[in-house]
């Protein structure tokens, strides 16, 4: 299984864990392939009936809660262009954007863009060098602006059976 396929599988796992936690709220998730659907660079949206509820960005990390708290100082990393996509969605439709951060032992859910388009829970933004993609065909490095998100108001959701 390629890294890109693993990432898609892990994104699905994160969304399933989130939806299981929110059962009874009537939400459904729709995946958006940003290569095909140029509407958004986000991973998907939450809908309730025919209404858009939120944009969703999913990140998978290979460390656990303790690693997030200790080594990463309670900050989740997301490319700033994902927040810009969430802001565009908020300006167009008046809905927030959620970050689902899948760790080895839990899922962390955090609002990163409010329904009015304000970025929330952003601790800092830094230009850094990072991997271009998890797709080997587009590998390499790129300098991009990254945002660090506080877990202070985040929801910690158990995963697994």
BATIKOL-484746 format. One record per residue (C-alpha): residue number from 0; residue in three letters; x, y, z. Coordinates in pm, 1 decimal, always signed. Each point is the difference from the previous one (the first is absolute). Example, Ala and Ser with C-alpha at 12.3 -4.5 7.8 and 13.67 -1.06 7.14 Angstrom:
// BATIKOL-484746
0_ALA_+1230.0_-450.0_+780.0 .
1_SER_+137.0_+344.0_-66.0 .
END
This chain:
// BATIKOL-484746
0_UNK_+0.0_+0.0_+0.0 .
1_UNK_+141.4_+340.6_-97.9 .
2_UNK_+30.9_+287.0_+244.6 .
3_UNK_-276.1_+186.2_-186.5 .
4_UNK_-230.7_-303.0_+32.7 .
5_UNK_+85.8_-28.4_+370.1 .
6_UNK_-80.3_+368.8_+45.1 .
7_UNK_-342.6_-41.4_-163.0 .
8_UNK_-69.6_-303.2_+218.5 .
9_UNK_+101.7_+195.7_+312.1 .
10_UNK_-211.4_+300.3_-104.2 .
11_UNK_-297.1_-233.8_-29.2 .
12_UNK_+77.0_-142.4_+346.6 .
13_UNK_+6.3_+353.0_+143.7 .
14_UNK_-332.2_+93.4_-156.2 .
15_UNK_-161.6_-326.1_+117.9 .
16_UNK_+118.7_+64.9_+357.5 .
17_UNK_-132.1_+356.3_-12.3 .
18_UNK_-335.9_-102.2_-145.6 .
19_UNK_-36.3_-277.4_+259.9 .
20_UNK_+54.3_+261.4_+273.3 .
21_UNK_-258.6_+229.9_-160.6 .
22_UNK_-260.6_-270.7_-65.2 .
23_UNK_-348.4_+134.1_+45.9 .
24_UNK_+90.0_+347.3_-123.4 .
25_UNK_-105.9_-96.4_-353.2 .
26_UNK_+330.3_+83.8_-170.1 .
27_UNK_+125.8_-168.2_-313.6 .
28_UNK_+349.8_+37.6_-144.1 .
29_UNK_+78.7_+56.1_-365.8 .
30_UNK_+357.7_-46.7_-117.8 .
31_UNK_+127.2_+260.2_-247.0 .
32_UNK_+280.9_-105.5_-231.7 .
33_UNK_+169.5_+336.6_-46.8 .
34_UNK_+165.6_-127.6_-318.4 .
35_UNK_-343.2_-42.3_-157.7 .
36_UNK_-213.0_+256.4_+182.1 .
37_UNK_+161.5_+343.9_-11.9 .
38_UNK_-258.9_+144.5_+241.0 .
39_UNK_+222.8_-54.7_+300.8 .
40_UNK_+339.8_-126.4_+109.1 .
41_UNK_-159.2_-149.0_+310.4 .
42_UNK_-41.8_-376.3_+40.7 .
43_UNK_-377.1_+3.1_+36.2 .
44_UNK_-311.7_+153.1_+145.2 .
45_UNK_-257.8_-88.0_+262.9 .
46_UNK_-361.1_+24.3_-112.2 .
47_UNK_-328.2_-31.4_+184.3 .
48_UNK_-284.4_-79.0_-236.1 .
49_UNK_+55.8_+242.3_-287.8 .
50_UNK_+187.3_+255.9_+211.1 .
51_UNK_+373.9_+50.1_+13.4 .
52_UNK_+114.6_-10.4_+364.4 .
53_UNK_+381.1_+25.9_-12.0 .
54_UNK_+312.2_-44.3_-206.5 .
55_UNK_+236.0_-275.9_+112.2 .
56_UNK_+376.5_-34.6_-23.7 .
57_UNK_+152.3_-330.4_+115.2 .
58_UNK_+362.5_-51.3_+101.8 .
59_UNK_+157.3_-331.0_+101.8 .
60_UNK_+303.7_-4.2_+224.8 .
61_UNK_+204.9_-303.9_+101.4 .
62_UNK_+36.5_+96.0_+366.2 .
63_UNK_-232.7_-18.8_+300.2 .
64_UNK_-159.7_+248.0_+241.6 .
65_UNK_+308.0_+4.4_+223.0 .
66_UNK_+217.3_+83.3_-301.4 .
67_UNK_-235.8_+282.9_-92.7 .
68_UNK_+7.6_+136.9_+353.4 .
69_UNK_+372.7_-45.5_+66.8 .
70_UNK_+205.3_+20.2_-320.0 .
71_UNK_-248.1_+217.3_-194.5 .
72_UNK_-96.8_+213.6_+303.8 .
73_UNK_-374.1_-46.8_-57.5 .
74_UNK_+7.4_+154.5_-346.4 .
75_UNK_-145.8_-160.0_-311.9 .
76_UNK_+157.2_+79.9_-337.3 .
77_UNK_-207.9_+81.7_-308.3 .
78_UNK_+104.7_+180.2_-320.7 .
79_UNK_-130.5_+357.8_+2.1 .
80_UNK_-155.1_-44.8_-344.6 .
81_UNK_-245.4_-242.6_+161.4 .
82_UNK_-111.1_+277.7_+236.0 .
83_UNK_-37.6_+233.6_-297.0 .
84_UNK_-223.2_-260.3_-166.8 .
85_UNK_-204.4_-16.2_+319.9 .
86_UNK_-27.4_+378.0_+3.5 .
87_UNK_-123.1_+2.2_-359.9 .
88_UNK_-262.7_-260.2_+91.4 .
89_UNK_-106.6_+209.2_+300.8 .
90_UNK_-27.8_+317.7_-206.1 .
91_UNK_-202.0_-178.0_-269.2 .
92_UNK_-226.5_-216.4_+218.0 .
93_UNK_+29.8_+124.3_+358.9 .
94_UNK_+126.1_-331.0_+142.9 .
95_UNK_+303.5_-81.8_+218.6 .
96_UNK_+288.1_-232.4_-86.3 .
97_UNK_+101.5_-286.4_+228.0 .
98_UNK_+343.0_-156.3_+23.9 .
99_UNK_-7.9_-373.9_+72.0 .
100_UNK_+348.4_-96.0_+120.5 .
101_UNK_+38.8_-377.9_+12.8 .
102_UNK_+266.8_-122.7_+240.2 .
103_UNK_+105.1_-356.2_+79.5 .
104_UNK_-226.4_-17.8_+305.8 .
105_UNK_-273.5_+263.3_-48.0 .
106_UNK_-160.6_+255.6_-226.4 .
107_UNK_+22.6_+370.7_+78.5 .
108_UNK_-279.1_+217.0_-143.2 .
109_UNK_+48.6_+375.4_-3.5 .
110_UNK_-169.4_+293.1_-170.2 .
111_UNK_+261.5_+188.8_-203.1 .
112_UNK_-222.5_+245.4_-189.5 .
113_UNK_-315.5_+155.0_+146.0 .
114_UNK_-319.3_+35.9_-206.2 .
115_UNK_+79.7_+370.3_-52.4 .
116_UNK_+340.6_-85.7_-153.9 .
117_UNK_+219.6_+83.1_+299.9 .
118_UNK_+287.8_-237.3_+66.6 .
119_UNK_-33.6_-141.1_+351.3 .
120_UNK_+234.4_-189.6_+230.3 .
121_UNK_+299.1_+91.2_-218.8 .
122_UNK_+304.9_+41.2_+222.7 .
123_UNK_+250.8_+101.5_-267.6 .
124_UNK_+76.6_-9.7_-371.3 .
125_UNK_+348.4_-70.5_-135.4 .
126_UNK_+157.3_-48.2_-342.8 .
127_UNK_+168.8_-341.8_+3.1 .
128_UNK_+143.7_-253.3_-238.0 .
129_UNK_-211.2_-315.6_-19.1 .
130_UNK_-80.6_-295.1_-222.6 .
131_UNK_-186.1_+96.9_-313.7 .
132_UNK_-236.7_-296.9_+12.5 .
133_UNK_-49.2_-351.1_+128.5 .
134_UNK_-32.0_-102.0_-364.5 .
135_UNK_+336.8_-132.4_-122.8 .
136_UNK_-68.3_+128.1_-350.8 .
137_UNK_-7.6_+358.0_+131.0 .
138_UNK_+267.5_-38.5_+265.2 .
139_UNK_+253.5_+261.0_+95.8 .
140_UNK_+6.7_+290.6_+237.6 .
141_UNK_-172.4_+334.7_+0.6 .
142_UNK_+13.6_+309.1_+218.6 .
143_UNK_-348.6_+72.7_+128.9 .
144_UNK_-179.8_+185.7_+272.3 .
145_UNK_-112.7_-232.2_+278.7 .
146_UNK_-244.6_+73.1_+279.0 .
147_UNK_+25.6_-141.6_+349.8 .
148_UNK_-333.3_-63.2_+170.7 .
149_UNK_-49.0_-11.8_+377.2 .
150_UNK_-171.7_-304.4_+147.9 .
151_UNK_-123.9_+207.9_+294.1 .
152_UNK_-367.6_-7.6_-106.6 .
153_UNK_+23.4_-320.7_-204.5 .
154_UNK_-212.9_-309.2_+46.2 .
155_UNK_+197.2_-320.2_+64.7 .
156_UNK_-187.4_-298.1_-146.6 .
157_UNK_+97.0_-363.2_+71.4 .
158_UNK_+57.8_-224.4_-301.0 .
159_UNK_-2.3_-372.4_-45.7 .
160_UNK_-256.3_-263.9_+81.9 .
END
